[in-house]
Every structure is written in C-alpha cells, then in structure tokens.
Amino acid sequence: MKSKLFLYTLAGALGTLIVGCGTGVTGNAAAAANRTSSPPVTLTLWQNYGTEAEATATNALVKAFEKSHPSIKIHVVSQPANNYFPLLQASAISRTGPDITVMWTGLYALKYKNFLLNLNHYIPLSSLKQMNGIKWASDQFNPSKGVYVMPLENQFYIGFYNKALFKKAGIKSPPATWAQLYTDARVLKAHGINPLLYGSGSQNLGSEFYPYYDLSYLMIGLYPVSKWKELYSGQIPWTSPAIAQQLTKWVQLKQKGFTNANVLTDYNSLGQFEKGKAAMLIKGNWDLKSLEQAMGSKLGVFVPPYSNSKIHGVVEFPGDGYSVTKYSQHKPQAIAFLKFLMSPQAQQIEANNGLIPDRVGATTRDPLSNQMLAFASKKGFVQYPMIDNVTQPEVVNAGSKVLDAAFGGTMTVKAALQNLQSTLQQLPSNERSANYK
C-alpha cells in the first residue's frame, strides 16, 4: 500500500509506454487550469513515500504539470509514513493541511473520506473508470457512490529471487507451495546461501519490516478473495486455527534458520539483497527499478508460495494515489493535477520513474513488469487486494507490531493473533459490519 507501486527512459530497459486511446482528460485538465489560473496559486501536496519510486515519480509529475500549467505551483512536502494518517487527520480538523494528499485506497479512503472531495462531482465517471481497480478508491467500493482517490499506479506485493543463486544451488524455478519453499530453503542453505531476507527497506513505514506483504499471501493461501470481508467483519476470527497454522509455518522460516537472524534490526534489506546476500525477498514492485539497476538479468519475480497447494492468487492492486481535501482553497487547480495524472503524458512519466501505470490499456515493455501483469491476465491467477487496505487501520497498526514480534521470536503466534482479534473487537460494531464502511 501502499502502496502500494516501472522503468527507465524510452531508451532504457522499459522502452516505450503504450497507452490506449484518450478520453479528453488532458484537454479537460488544461481547460480547467486555464479557467482558474489567474492569479497564480501555490498548492501544497503531502506524500509519505520515503525514498521509493513513487517519490521520484511524484516530483517528476509535479514538474511536468507545472510546466504545462505555469500559473500553478505545487509545493511537495514529504511526511513520515509511520505517523502520516494522524498528521493528516489533525491537519484536517484544523484545516491547515494540504490541498492534495497521498491517500491509500481501500478502507483508508473510506475512513478519511469526510475530509476528501468526491471526485465524481469534478471528473466524469466514465473517465474515472479508465483507471484499473477504481472501485477500491470508492465509497463502499462502488464508483457510482463516489470516488475519493485518483490511483497513481498498479501495484504488486511480490517475491523477488536471485537467478544466479538459484542456479548455484541447482534449483530450476522458484517455489509454488509451502513444501517446495521448505525444500528449496534447505537446498539453498546447504549451499551456504541465505534463503530469505527480511528487514526494512525503501518504504518509509517504520524501522522494522512490513509484515503485510507476507500476510496478504498467507491469507491468499487460505481463503478466496470473497472471504476476506469475513476477516473484516469478524466472521472469521483472527484466532482461527487455520490462520494460526499459516502463521506458524511462516514464523518457522526464521526458527529453522531460513532467514537472516536480524530480521527485526536489518535496516537495509533491499541493499543486502542487491548484493546477493539472499536468494529471495518479499517486497513490492515499487522496488523493481532499484533491483533491476543493481542486479540486471540475475533478478526474477515470483508469487510468494504460502499455500499447501499451488498458490492461486496474486496481489495486484492500486494501493495508493492522490486525493483533494475538502478544505482546500484551490480546488479547481488541485483537481486539474488529478486529471493530469490520467493523461498519457503522466502515465509515461510514471513508467519512466519505475511505476506500472494504472490506466486501462497502459502497458510497459519491461519484462519483469509484464511478467507480473501476466500472472492474472495470462496465467489465471486471481487478483487480490492488499490485506492491509481492506482490514481496519487499527488492526493493521496493531499487526505491524505483533506480527513482526511473532516472526522475530519475541511473541508467540497465539498472542499475536489474540492481539489482532482484541483490537478488532474493540472497534464500534458499524466498523465490523457485513459491508466495508
């Protein structure tokens, strides 16, 4: 979720971005700006991307937008991700926050929609539906009820593997089940190779690793996407034996020595993986550009295999984007920026800066990006959202602490899941209903 999520210039490995026919968005955006560009205004934009690709893409998008809208300037402010939403909420109460803000899709958009503009009043629904996964940016996940976030990109939680280390160990392809993962891990370790690497990375989400990349696939290994709502509603308790079994297999990866020992204190897992310190890494596709630049042809992608049978789902989701605040004094200009994000020019900028464009019909020529896109489009994998975008934020915050503790060995799986369940039960009943609210 975060973002939620590429690459190079037209002459580089990404190549040309291919975009489907436009819907007049670029012209509409320019027209809106021209109508509202006098006198000059300065917008404030908040982002919580840390150093990952979305941050550089945002700066490039702002620069291009300002060039085509010379009377509008955008001041970009980087906020700490681990305290971002409390800051955003406090600024909304005091009406001192940004005009444009990064917003996670899913329940985050619903939770904070009271101070976000309903984009349906400013952008035709037919245009909004040109963005993949727009339902996840909508009220009750129904675009006709109101869209609150313009998705920035198409994101994946995904596995990366080092082809050279797999070849050294005699492993021909990445694992697709728990059994294969444990078998491969033993083989890799026998060859002196650390199978899996954990730790913090480019995402500015805290000092420890983010557990929801893994938890998403742990739940894919248990339930169809239609059942995930029952985790939200409490019909499936977090303490269920099936979930406990999945998490036990997960934490045993470290217990059996299949990970780095310092999973809670490694602050540069991405850099370590780039240097060949491990065979596999579970992250997001927003790290693809950095990994490709460092590893070249050694890099491969795979779906994390946290399933007793062959894994059947992939996390493909527009995990974040931009919203306009209701209290903005410059709504037309802020809306013009969101419209610009839909344009072919913006989609190309996103691709050049390491993102997978979200607009329907947009593709890339980067092989690994296309390989990820092919999991659902050609190989029949079911598309899943990010578990942290469709689980209550309070539960997500609790899980960021206790799931890491369980994996790191400082808390039992039972205690961690009980903490999640207790956090859920403390929420008001309307936040644990049969419908996402």
C-alpha positions in Angstrom: 0.0 0.0 0.0 0.8 1.2 -0.4 1.4 1.2 -1.6 1.1 0.4 -2.7 3.9 0.8 -6.8 8.4 0.8 -13.7 11.0 1.9 -15.6 13.9 3.7 -17.2 13.7 6.1 -20.1 12.5 5.4 -23.5 16.0 4.4 -24.5 16.3 2.2 -21.4 15.1 -1.2 -20.3 11.5 -0.1 -20.0 11.1 1.2 -23.5 8.0 3.0 -24.8 4.8 3.1 -22.8 1.9 2.1 -24.8 -1.3 3.9 -23.8 -4.8 3.3 -25.1 -7.0 6.0 -26.7 -7.5 9.0 -24.5 -10.8 10.3 -23.1 -10.1 14.0 -23.3 -8.6 14.1 -19.8 -5.6 16.1 -20.8 -7.6 18.7 -22.6 -10.1 18.9 -19.7 -7.2 19.4 -17.2 -5.7 22.2 -19.3 -9.0 23.9 -19.8 -9.7 23.7 -16.0 -6.3 25.2 -15.3 -6.8 28.0 -17.9 -10.1 28.9 -16.4 -8.7 29.1 -12.8 -5.0 30.1 -13.4 -5.3 33.8 -12.6 -4.0 34.9 -10.2 -1.2 32.4 -9.7 -1.6 29.9 -6.9 0.6 27.5 -4.9 -0.8 24.2 -3.9 0.6 22.0 -1.1 1.0 18.3 -1.7 1.8 15.8 1.1 3.4 12.5 0.3 4.6 9.7 2.5 6.7 7.7 0.1 10.1 7.9 1.7 12.8 7.2 -0.9 10.9 4.7 -3.1 10.0 5.1 -6.8 6.7 6.9 -6.0 8.6 9.8 -4.5 10.7 10.4 -7.6 7.7 9.9 -9.8 5.7 12.4 -7.9 8.4 15.0 -8.2 8.6 14.4 -11.9 4.8 14.6 -12.3 4.7 17.9 -10.4 7.5 19.3 -12.6 5.7 18.3 -15.8 2.3 19.6 -14.5 3.8 23.0 -13.5 5.4 23.3 -17.0 2.1 22.9 -18.7 0.2 24.9 -16.1 2.6 27.9 -15.4 0.2 29.7 -13.1 0.0 26.7 -10.7 2.9 25.8 -8.4 2.9 22.7 -6.2 5.0 22.6 -3.0 5.7 18.9 -2.2 6.1 18.0 1.4 7.4 14.6 2.5 5.8 13.4 5.7 6.8 10.5 7.9 4.9 7.4 6.8 4.6 5.8 10.3 2.7 8.9 11.6 1.2 10.1 8.3 -2.5 9.5 8.9 -2.7 11.0 12.4 -0.9 14.1 11.0 -3.4 14.2 8.1 -6.4 13.9 10.4 -5.1 16.5 12.8 -4.5 18.9 9.9 -8.0 18.3 8.6 -9.5 19.3 11.9 -7.5 22.5 12.0 -7.9 23.0 8.2 -4.2 23.6 7.9 -3.4 20.5 5.8 -2.5 20.1 2.2 -4.6 20.7 -0.9 -3.5 17.4 -2.4 -2.6 14.4 -0.3 -1.4 10.8 -0.8 -4.2 8.5 0.2 -4.2 4.8 0.5 -7.1 3.1 -1.2 -9.4 0.6 0.3 -10.5 1.3 3.9 -8.2 4.2 4.3 -10.1 6.2 1.7 -13.4 5.2 3.4 -12.0 6.1 6.9 -10.9 9.6 5.9 -13.4 10.4 3.2 -15.1 13.0 5.4 -12.4 15.5 4.5 -11.8 14.3 0.9 -13.5 15.6 -2.2 -15.9 13.3 -4.1 -14.2 13.3 -7.5 -17.5 12.3 -9.2 -18.5 15.9 -9.0 -15.5 17.1 -11.0 -14.4 14.2 -13.3 -16.9 12.1 -15.4 -17.4 8.6 -14.0 -16.6 7.2 -17.4 -13.2 8.8 -17.2 -12.6 7.6 -13.7 -13.4 4.0 -14.7 -10.5 4.2 -17.1 -8.3 3.6 -14.1 -7.7 0.0 -13.0 -9.2 -1.0 -9.7 -11.1 2.3 -9.3 -13.6 0.5 -7.1 -11.1 0.3 -4.3 -10.8 4.1 -4.3 -14.6 4.4 -3.9 -17.3 4.7 -1.3 -18.4 1.2 -0.3 -16.1 0.1 -3.2 -18.7 1.3 -5.7 -17.5 4.0 -8.0 -21.1 5.3 -8.6 -21.3 6.2 -4.9 -18.2 8.4 -5.1 -14.5 8.1 -5.9 -12.1 9.7 -3.4 -8.7 8.8 -4.7 -7.1 9.0 -8.1 -4.9 5.9 -8.3 -1.2 6.6 -9.0 -0.2 3.2 -10.2 -0.8 -0.5 -10.5 1.0 -2.2 -7.6 2.0 -5.7 -6.6 3.1 -7.4 -3.5 5.5 -9.8 -5.0 8.5 -12.1 -4.5 11.9 -11.4 -6.0 14.6 -14.1 -6.4 18.2 -14.2 -7.4 18.5 -16.4 -10.5 22.3 -16.8 -10.1 21.9 -18.1 -6.5 19.1 -20.5 -7.6 21.3 -21.8 -10.4 24.2 -22.2 -8.0 22.0 -24.4 -5.7 20.7 -26.4 -8.7 17.1 -25.1 -8.3 15.4 -24.6 -11.7 12.4 -22.5 -10.7 11.0 -20.6 -7.7 8.8 -22.5 -5.3 5.0 -22.5 -5.6 3.9 -24.2 -2.4 4.9 -24.4 1.3 6.5 -27.8 0.7 8.6 -26.6 -2.3 9.6 -23.5 -0.3 10.9 -25.5 2.6 12.7 -27.9 0.3 14.3 -25.1 -1.7 15.3 -23.4 1.5 17.1 -26.5 2.8 19.0 -26.8 -0.5 19.9 -23.2 -0.6 21.2 -23.3 3.0 23.2 -26.4 2.2 25.0 -24.4 -0.5 25.8 -21.6 2.0 23.0 -19.3 0.7 20.5 -17.5 2.9 17.1 -18.4 1.5 15.0 -15.4 2.6 15.9 -11.9 3.6 13.8 -9.7 5.9 14.2 -6.2 7.2 13.2 -2.6 6.5 13.7 -1.2 3.1 12.8 1.8 0.9 9.3 2.2 2.2 9.1 4.8 4.9 6.8 2.7 7.1 8.9 2.1 10.2 12.2 0.7 11.4 11.2 -3.0 11.1 10.0 -4.9 8.1 6.4 -4.5 6.9 4.5 -7.8 7.6 1.6 -7.3 5.2 3.4 -8.3 2.1 3.6 -11.8 3.6 0.3 -11.7 5.4 -1.5 -11.0 2.2 -0.2 -14.2 0.7 -0.7 -16.2 3.9 -4.4 -15.3 3.6 -4.4 -16.0 -0.2 -3.2 -19.5 0.8 -6.3 -19.9 3.0 -9.3 -18.0 1.5 -10.8 -16.9 -1.8 -10.9 -13.1 -2.1 -14.7 -13.1 -1.4 -14.0 -14.4 2.1 -11.6 -11.7 3.1 -14.5 -9.5 4.0 -15.2 -12.0 6.8 -11.8 -11.1 8.3 -13.1 -7.5 8.4 -16.5 -8.4 9.8 -15.1 -10.9 12.4 -17.0 -13.9 10.9 -13.5 -15.4 10.5 -11.7 -14.6 13.8 -8.0 -13.8 13.6 -7.5 -16.5 16.2 -8.9 -19.3 14.0 -6.8 -22.5 13.9 -6.3 -22.2 10.1 -4.8 -18.7 10.4 -2.7 -19.9 13.4 -1.3 -22.8 11.3 -0.4 -20.5 8.4 1.4 -18.1 10.7 3.2 -20.9 12.4 4.6 -22.1 9.1 5.6 -18.6 8.4 7.5 -17.9 11.7 9.2 -21.3 11.4 11.1 -20.0 8.4 13.2 -18.0 10.8 13.1 -20.6 13.5 14.6 -23.1 11.1 17.3 -20.7 10.1 15.9 -20.0 6.6 16.2 -16.2 7.0 18.7 -13.7 8.3 19.0 -13.7 12.0 18.5 -10.0 12.4 15.0 -9.7 10.8 13.9 -7.0 13.3 17.1 -4.9 13.1 18.2 -5.2 9.4 17.6 -1.6 8.2 18.7 -2.2 4.6 17.2 -5.5 3.4 16.9 -4.1 -0.2 20.6 -3.2 -0.4 21.6 -6.6 1.1 19.5 -8.4 -1.5 21.0 -6.4 -4.3 24.4 -7.5 -3.1 23.5 -11.2 -3.3 23.1 -11.8 0.4 20.0 -13.9 0.0 18.1 -15.9 -2.6 14.6 -14.5 -2.1 12.9 -11.2 -0.9 9.2 -10.4 -0.4 8.5 -6.8 -1.2 6.5 -4.5 -3.5 7.1 -3.8 -7.2 8.0 -0.2 -6.4 11.4 -1.6 -5.6 11.8 -3.1 -9.1 13.7 -0.3 -10.6 16.4 -0.3 -7.9 16.7 -4.0 -8.0 17.0 -4.2 -11.8 19.6 -1.5 -11.9 21.7 -3.4 -9.3 21.1 -7.0 -10.4 20.2 -6.9 -14.1 19.5 -10.3 -15.6 20.0 -12.0 -12.2 16.7 -10.8 -11.0 13.4 -12.8 -11.3 9.9 -12.4 -9.9 7.6 -15.0 -8.4 4.4 -15.2 -6.4 5.1 -16.0 -2.7 4.1 -19.6 -2.2 2.4 -19.6 1.2 -0.1 -22.3 0.3 -0.4 -26.1 0.8 -1.4 -26.4 -2.9 -0.1 -24.4 -5.8 -0.6 -20.7 -5.0 -3.6 -19.4 -6.9 -3.7 -15.7 -6.3 -1.6 -12.6 -6.8 -1.8 -9.2 -5.1 -2.4 -6.7 -7.9 -4.0 -3.5 -6.6 -3.9 0.3 -7.0 -2.7 0.7 -3.4 -2.5 4.5 -3.3 -3.0 7.7 -5.1 -3.9 11.3 -4.6 -6.9 13.0 -3.1 -8.0 16.6 -2.9 -9.1 17.9 0.5 -12.5 19.5 1.1 -10.9 22.4 2.9 -8.5 23.3 0.0 -8.9 26.9 -1.1 -7.8 26.0 -4.6 -10.0 23.0 -5.5 -10.1 23.6 -9.3 -6.3 23.7 -9.6 -5.9 20.7 -7.4 -8.5 18.8 -9.5 -6.5 19.8 -12.6 -3.5 17.9 -11.2 -5.6 14.8 -10.6 -6.9 15.0 -14.1 -3.3 15.4 -15.4 -2.5 12.0 -13.6 -4.8 10.3 -16.1 -3.1 11.7 -19.2 -0.8 9.7 -21.5 2.0 12.1 -20.6 1.6 11.4 -16.9 1.4 7.7 -17.5 4.6 7.8 -19.4 6.3 9.8 -16.6 5.2 7.2 -14.1 6.7 4.4 -16.2 9.9 6.3 -16.8 10.3 6.6 -13.0 9.7 3.0 -12.1 5.9 2.6 -11.7 3.4 0.4 -13.5 0.8 2.8 -14.9 -2.7 2.2 -13.7 -4.8 3.4 -16.6 -6.7 0.7 -18.6 -4.8 0.0 -21.8 -1.4 1.1 -20.5 1.4 -1.4 -20.6 5.2 -1.4 -20.3 7.9 -3.1 -22.2 9.8 -4.0 -19.1 9.9 -7.9 -19.0 9.5 -8.3 -15.2 6.7 -5.8 -15.0 4.9 -7.6 -17.8 5.6 -10.9 -16.1 3.8 -9.6 -13.0 0.9 -8.4 -15.1 0.7 -11.8 -16.8 0.1 -13.7 -13.6 -3.6 -12.6 -13.7 -4.0 -11.8 -17.4 -2.5 -14.9 -18.9 -1.8 -17.5 -16.2 -5.2 -17.4 -14.4 -4.1 -16.1 -11.0 -6.9 -14.5 -9.1 -6.3 -10.8 -8.4 -6.4 -9.9 -4.7 -6.3 -6.6 -2.9 -3.6 -5.8 -0.3 -4.8 -7.2 3.0 -3.8 -4.0 4.8 -6.0 -2.0 2.5 -9.1 -4.0 3.3 -8.5 -4.5 7.0 -9.4 -1.9 9.6 -6.4 0.6 10.0 -6.5 0.0 13.8 -5.9 -3.8 13.2 -3.2 -3.0 10.6 -1.4 -0.8 13.1 -1.5 -3.5 15.7 -0.4 -6.1 13.3 2.7 -4.1 12.3 3.9 -4.6 15.8 2.8 -8.0 16.8 3.3 -9.9 13.5 6.9 -8.7 13.4 7.3 -9.7 17.0 5.9 -13.2 16.3 8.2 -13.6 13.3 11.2 -12.3 15.2 10.5 -14.7 18.1 9.7 -12.2 20.8 6.0 -13.1 20.9 4.0 -16.3 20.3 1.7 -16.7 17.3 -1.2 -17.2 19.6 -0.5 -14.0 21.5 -0.1 -12.0 18.2 -3.4 -13.3 16.8 -5.2 -12.7 20.1 -3.9 -9.1 19.9 -5.4 -8.7 16.4 -8.7 -10.2 17.5 -8.9 -8.0 20.6 -8.2 -4.9 18.5 -10.9 -5.8 16.1 -13.5 -6.5 18.9 -12.8 -3.1 20.4 -14.0 -1.3 17.3 -17.5 0.0 17.1 -20.0 -2.5 15.6 -20.6 -0.4 12.5 -16.8 -0.8 11.7 -17.2 -4.6 11.9 -20.3 -5.0 9.7 -21.0 -7.2 6.7 -20.1 -4.3 4.4 -16.9 -2.3 4.3 -17.6 1.1 5.9 
